[in-house]
Amino acid sequence: MKRRLSIGLAVVLVLAVAGVVVWGRSGDDSAAGGGITVVRGVIGSEKQAFFTDQRVVDAFARQGLKVEVDTAGSRQIATAVDLGKYEFAFPSSSPAAQKIQRDKKVTTVYTPFQSPMAVATFEPIVQLLSGNGVVRKGAGDYQVLDIAKYLQLAGTRWDQLPNNTAYPVRKNVLVTTTDPRESNSAAMYLSIVSFVANGNNVVSSPDQEAKVLPQVAKLFLDQGYTQNSTEGPFEDYLSAGMGKTPLALIYESQYVDRVLRNDGSIRPDMRMLYTAPTVYSKHTLVPFSANGNKVGQALSTDPELGKLAAAFGFRTTNPQVFREVAARAKVPGELVDAVEPPSFETLERMLDAIQKQY
């Protein structure tokens, strides 16, 4: 009997200790999490640095959220990614977001920030293209790459430009883009050049697509190998310089972010041109759950997250926040020569037609 009591007491003590350990661990997790809700999403890769920045992580935590993200191209997010694993999608373009919204039957979306497309270049290239009428002054205190004049140069080599002593190389005058089969920035570039090739009208019909495709497809095909992320050509621009990448298509936010870092990566001879016209890459969050909705609301309404987005070079819903950044980065607070991209379906058909020519 005593032996049974001893065994029983031992079991009770073991269970009690185990209970303390389990309870203690649960309490530690609760204390560490502070009631934090984990929300998973898929985003465009250009926003990864923003979401992983500790200041952004802390700002979300104060809202009771821990946001975990995977990255993919905006076109991939809309067509190939299994969205069932996520509570929100955050592509970098409104056409991709509109397709996701329709497919998932979502009524509410958020566009907390955006970035116009731009071209990173160098002062000797600016001077050369200015002399040939391709670069001019914009509506404000900034310079633009005139897309209509640029299209007229299609097929022209740099060494064929008159009075070219700055960059007399035997390759075509081309803006370096990403792979149009994979990258949103290339799709935004297609939006711009197709608009101008279509007589300054958004391409909206198969007939118009057929009319512009021979001209705009060459702007991609003649580049040869292209990378699948905008970080690629921008890093080449920063490291390899004018010899490899005289004109690189970028998001304005990439250049502004580097200027604000003040880390020496933007050298004195480097310049940023806006395309005329330009297209805003509108970063649009599509929520699939109540928690995904909370992420969209936080990004759209929290002043701290807005300031942090501006610090990464994004134009936020509060123009005044970006104006402060613009003054420091010496970029215009507002751009007026901007057009809308075609619908997702139109862009897809043009991209597919270009893809078949590779």
Secondary structure by P-SEA (a helix, b strand, c coil): caaaaaaaaaaaaaaaaaaaaaaaaaaaaaaaacbbbbbbbccccccccccccaaaaaaaaaaccccccccccccccccccccccccbbbcccaaaaaaaaaaacccccccccbbbbbbbbcaaaaaaaaaaccccccccccccccaaaaaaaccccccccccccccccccccccccccccccaaaaaaaaaaaaaaacccccccaaaaaacaaaaaaaccccccccccaaaaaaaaaccccccccbbbbbaaaaaaaaaacccccccccccccccccccccbbbbbccaaaaaaaaaaaccaaaaaaaaaaccccccaaaaaaaaaaacccccccbbbbbccaaaaaaaaaaaaaac
